Amino acid sequence: MVLSPLDIHNKEFSTKLRGYNIDEVNDFLEQIIKDYQITLDQNKSLTDQLAASDEKLKYFNDLKDSLNQSIIVAQEAADKVRANSQKEATSLIVRPKSKPMTL
């Protein structure tokens, strides 16, 4: 279980003869609470940023896949146009003229 700043704040310690100075312990715990809260806030912020980055990454990966597919389709269309142009060019090649018939 992860401690919350409130758990740290509410923690009670028993005292014994010649125990720790209660004010020093409380001051130290207050500093721990502040630092711990900062760490929790940073963790939440970084987790949110990571989630946003993951969403952007998914979007750009989908966009990349779409662009790659478009390139493939464009390449196939270009290949068809080239093949049709070559066929047309072949059919238009002038065949050698036959010698005219003399009478």
C-alpha positions as CSV (number, residue, x, y, z in Angstrom):
1,M,0.0,0.0,0.0
2,V,1.3,3.4,-0.9
3,L,1.4,6.0,1.8
4,S,-0.4,9.3,1.3
5,P,0.8,12.5,2.7
6,L,-2.1,12.3,5.1
7,D,-0.9,8.9,6.4
8,I,2.5,10.4,7.1
9,H,0.9,13.4,8.8
10,N,-1.3,11.2,11.0
11,K,1.3,8.7,12.1
12,E,1.8,8.6,15.8
13,F,4.9,7.3,17.4
14,S,5.2,6.1,21.0
15,T,7.7,7.7,23.2
16,K,10.1,6.2,25.6
17,L,12.4,7.5,28.2
18,R,15.1,9.5,26.4
19,G,13.1,9.3,23.1
20,Y,13.5,11.5,20.1
21,N,12.7,15.2,20.3
22,I,9.0,15.3,19.3
23,D,9.3,18.8,17.7
24,E,12.3,17.7,15.5
25,V,10.4,14.5,14.4
26,N,7.3,16.5,13.6
27,D,9.3,19.1,11.7
28,F,11.0,16.4,9.7
29,L,7.7,14.6,9.0
30,E,6.2,17.9,7.7
31,Q,9.2,18.3,5.3
32,I,8.7,14.7,4.2
33,I,5.0,15.3,3.6
34,K,5.7,18.3,1.4
35,D,8.3,16.5,-0.6
36,Y,6.2,13.4,-0.9
37,Q,3.2,15.5,-2.2
38,I,5.5,17.2,-4.8
39,T,6.6,13.7,-5.9
40,L,3.0,12.5,-6.2
41,D,2.0,15.6,-8.2
42,Q,5.0,15.2,-10.5
43,N,4.2,11.5,-11.0
44,K,0.6,12.3,-11.9
45,S,1.7,15.0,-14.3
46,L,4.2,12.7,-16.0
47,T,1.6,9.9,-16.2
48,D,-0.8,12.3,-17.9
49,Q,2.0,13.5,-20.3
50,L,2.8,9.9,-21.1
51,A,-0.8,9.1,-21.9
52,A,-1.0,12.1,-24.1
53,S,2.2,11.1,-25.9
54,D,0.9,7.6,-26.4
55,E,-2.2,9.0,-28.0
56,K,-0.1,11.2,-30.3
57,L,2.1,8.3,-31.2
58,K,-0.9,6.2,-32.1
59,Y,-2.2,9.0,-34.3
60,F,1.1,9.5,-36.1
61,N,1.6,5.7,-36.5
62,D,-1.9,5.5,-38.0
63,L,-1.1,8.5,-40.3
64,K,2.2,6.8,-41.3
65,D,0.3,3.6,-42.2
66,S,-2.2,5.6,-44.2
67,L,0.5,7.5,-46.1
68,N,2.4,4.3,-46.8
69,Q,-0.8,2.8,-48.2
70,S,-1.3,5.9,-50.4
71,I,2.2,5.6,-51.7
72,I,1.6,2.0,-52.7
73,V,-1.6,2.9,-54.5
74,A,0.1,5.8,-56.3
75,Q,3.0,3.6,-57.3
76,E,0.6,1.0,-58.7
77,A,-1.3,3.7,-60.6
78,A,2.0,5.0,-62.0
79,D,3.0,1.5,-63.1
80,K,-0.3,1.1,-64.9
81,V,0.1,4.4,-66.6
82,R,3.6,3.6,-67.7
83,A,2.6,0.2,-69.0
84,N,-0.3,1.7,-71.0
85,S,2.0,4.4,-72.3
86,Q,4.5,1.8,-73.4
87,K,1.8,-0.3,-75.2
88,E,0.5,2.8,-76.9
89,A,4.0,3.8,-77.9
90,T,4.7,0.4,-79.3
91,S,1.5,0.5,-81.4
92,L,2.4,3.9,-82.8
93,I,5.9,3.0,-83.8
94,V,6.1,3.6,-87.5
95,R,6.7,0.5,-89.4
96,P,9.1,0.6,-92.3
97,K,7.4,1.8,-95.4
98,S,7.1,-0.7,-98.1
99,K,8.5,0.2,-101.5
100,P,6.1,1.8,-103.7
101,M,4.8,-0.3,-106.5
102,T,6.0,0.7,-109.9
103,L,3.9,0.3,-113.0
